[in-house]
Amino acid sequence: TELRDKTQENVRLAVLERQSVVFLHDFESPQTLRLRSSTGQLRPAFCTAEGLCILSGLREAELAKFMSYARPQRTPKTIVDEDEMRTRIRKVKRIGYAIEDEECDEGTRCIAAPIYNGDGRILAAVGIAGPRIRIRKRQFPELAIIVVEAARQISERLGYIRRQPIFV
């Protein structure tokens, strides 16, 4: 609810279920114009920001198995090419969040970050989602900071301790 209050957008908590993400919670935006909230809803993991975050935590064998399934085009912006998807997943690992820009549903954008358990494994993702007329591309960096911070706080509550790199 803190994330929803800060962003005024839908907040979604998702886990991986086979080839899809399932929204365990979808807190609806207080805005008049908003996405329809639907807890329990399934979306293809390959074209959602939450899904990309979770996929970034898979081991290579798990990711290869995931890639062996069909990835149907949902919108003109949906990325279905395996090499492009792997590039996006590597970027999520590097920057710590994912952006979905009308790839799952036309007119919607989402920014999500992974949630880690106490063992350092990604077990879920949290994201904000809203209409593209309100979530502008120029806002992505500032919104990403807010979403990543929320994911960090949730992860810490689950026992995650971020390991700092050791420089010699």
C-alpha positions as CSV (number, residue, x, y, z in Angstrom):
1,T,0.0,0.0,0.0
2,E,2.9,2.4,0.6
3,L,4.0,1.8,-3.0
4,R,0.5,2.5,-4.3
5,D,0.3,5.6,-2.2
6,K,3.6,6.9,-3.5
7,T,2.9,6.2,-7.2
8,Q,-0.9,6.4,-7.4
9,E,-0.8,3.3,-9.7
10,N,-1.8,-0.3,-9.5
11,V,0.7,-2.4,-7.5
12,R,1.1,-6.0,-8.4
13,L,2.9,-8.8,-6.5
14,A,3.6,-11.8,-8.8
15,V,5.1,-15.2,-8.7
16,L,6.0,-17.6,-11.5
17,E,3.5,-20.4,-12.3
18,R,4.8,-22.5,-15.2
19,Q,4.9,-20.1,-18.2
20,S,2.9,-17.4,-16.6
21,V,3.0,-15.0,-13.7
22,V,0.1,-15.0,-11.3
23,F,-0.8,-11.8,-9.4
24,L,-1.0,-12.8,-5.8
25,H,-2.1,-9.2,-5.0
26,D,-3.2,-6.4,-7.3
27,F,-3.8,-3.3,-5.3
28,E,-5.9,-0.9,-7.5
29,S,-4.9,2.6,-8.2
30,P,-7.0,5.3,-6.5
31,Q,-7.0,7.3,-9.8
32,T,-10.3,7.5,-11.7
33,L,-8.6,6.2,-14.9
34,R,-6.9,2.9,-13.8
35,L,-6.2,-0.6,-14.8
36,R,-8.8,-3.2,-13.8
37,S,-7.5,-4.9,-10.7
38,S,-7.6,-8.7,-10.7
39,T,-5.8,-10.7,-8.0
40,G,-5.2,-14.3,-9.2
41,Q,-4.9,-13.2,-12.9
42,L,-2.4,-15.0,-15.1
43,R,-0.2,-13.2,-17.6
44,P,2.5,-14.6,-19.9
45,A,5.8,-14.3,-18.0
46,F,7.8,-13.5,-21.1
47,C,6.0,-10.2,-21.8
48,T,5.4,-8.7,-18.3
49,A,7.9,-6.7,-16.2
50,E,7.2,-8.9,-13.2
51,G,7.8,-12.0,-15.3
52,L,11.1,-10.7,-16.7
53,C,12.3,-10.0,-13.1
54,I,11.5,-13.5,-12.1
55,L,13.0,-15.0,-15.2
56,S,16.3,-13.1,-14.5
57,G,16.7,-15.3,-11.4
58,L,16.3,-18.7,-13.1
59,R,19.3,-21.0,-13.6
60,E,20.3,-21.6,-17.2
61,A,18.7,-25.0,-17.4
62,E,15.4,-23.6,-16.1
63,L,15.5,-20.6,-18.5
64,A,16.3,-22.9,-21.4
65,K,13.2,-25.0,-20.6
66,F,11.1,-21.8,-20.3
67,M,12.4,-20.7,-23.7
68,S,11.3,-24.0,-25.3
69,Y,7.6,-23.1,-25.0
70,A,5.7,-20.9,-27.5
71,R,5.7,-17.2,-27.0
72,P,2.7,-15.8,-28.9
73,Q,2.6,-12.2,-30.1
74,R,0.2,-10.3,-27.8
75,T,0.7,-6.7,-29.1
76,P,2.8,-5.2,-31.9
77,K,5.5,-4.5,-29.3
78,T,5.7,-8.0,-27.8
79,I,9.2,-9.4,-28.0
80,V,9.1,-13.1,-28.8
81,D,12.6,-13.7,-30.2
82,E,14.7,-15.8,-27.8
83,D,18.0,-13.8,-28.3
84,E,16.2,-10.5,-27.7
85,M,14.5,-11.9,-24.6
86,R,17.8,-13.2,-23.2
87,T,19.3,-9.7,-23.8
88,R,16.4,-8.2,-21.9
89,I,16.8,-10.7,-19.1
90,R,20.5,-9.9,-18.8
91,K,19.7,-6.2,-18.6
92,V,17.2,-6.8,-15.8
93,K,20.0,-8.7,-13.9
94,R,22.4,-5.8,-14.5
95,I,20.1,-2.8,-13.6
96,G,17.8,-4.5,-11.1
97,Y,14.4,-3.8,-12.6
98,A,12.3,-4.4,-15.7
99,I,10.1,-2.2,-17.9
100,E,7.1,-3.3,-19.8
101,D,6.0,-0.9,-22.5
102,E,2.7,-2.1,-24.0
103,E,4.2,-5.6,-24.6
104,C,1.5,-7.5,-22.8
105,D,-1.5,-5.2,-23.2
106,E,-1.7,-2.2,-25.5
107,G,-2.0,1.1,-23.6
108,T,-0.3,-0.2,-20.4
109,R,3.1,0.2,-18.9
110,C,4.7,-1.4,-15.9
111,I,7.9,-1.2,-13.9
112,A,8.9,-4.1,-11.7
113,A,11.7,-5.3,-9.4
114,P,12.6,-8.7,-8.1
115,I,12.0,-9.8,-4.5
116,Y,14.6,-12.0,-3.0
117,N,14.3,-14.6,-0.2
118,G,16.7,-15.2,2.6
119,D,18.9,-17.5,0.4
120,G,19.3,-14.7,-2.2
121,R,17.0,-16.4,-4.8
122,I,14.4,-14.4,-6.6
123,L,11.0,-15.7,-5.5
124,A,8.6,-13.0,-6.7
125,A,8.4,-9.5,-8.2
126,V,6.6,-6.3,-7.3
127,G,5.6,-3.8,-9.9
128,I,3.5,-0.7,-10.6
129,A,1.2,-0.7,-13.6
130,G,-0.9,2.0,-15.2
131,P,-2.0,3.6,-18.5
132,R,0.6,4.9,-20.8
133,I,-1.0,8.4,-20.7
134,R,0.0,8.6,-17.1
135,I,3.2,6.5,-16.9
136,R,5.5,8.5,-19.2
137,K,8.8,7.2,-20.5
138,R,10.6,10.2,-19.0
139,Q,9.3,9.0,-15.6
140,F,10.8,5.5,-15.8
141,P,14.1,6.2,-14.0
142,E,12.3,8.0,-11.0
143,L,9.6,5.4,-10.8
144,A,12.2,2.6,-11.0
145,I,14.0,3.9,-7.9
146,I,10.7,3.8,-5.9
147,V,9.8,0.3,-7.1
148,V,13.4,-1.1,-6.5
149,E,13.3,0.4,-3.0
150,A,9.9,-1.3,-2.2
151,A,11.3,-4.6,-3.5
152,R,14.4,-4.2,-1.3
153,Q,12.3,-3.6,1.8
154,I,10.1,-6.6,1.1
155,S,13.2,-8.7,0.4
156,E,14.7,-7.6,3.7
157,R,11.5,-8.6,5.6
158,L,12.0,-12.1,4.1
159,G,15.5,-12.3,5.4
160,Y,17.5,-11.2,2.4
161,I,20.8,-9.5,3.1
162,R,22.3,-7.8,0.1
163,R,25.9,-8.8,-0.3
164,Q,28.2,-6.0,-1.0
165,P,31.0,-6.6,-3.5
166,I,34.4,-7.0,-2.0
167,F,37.1,-4.9,-3.7
168,V,40.8,-5.8,-3.1
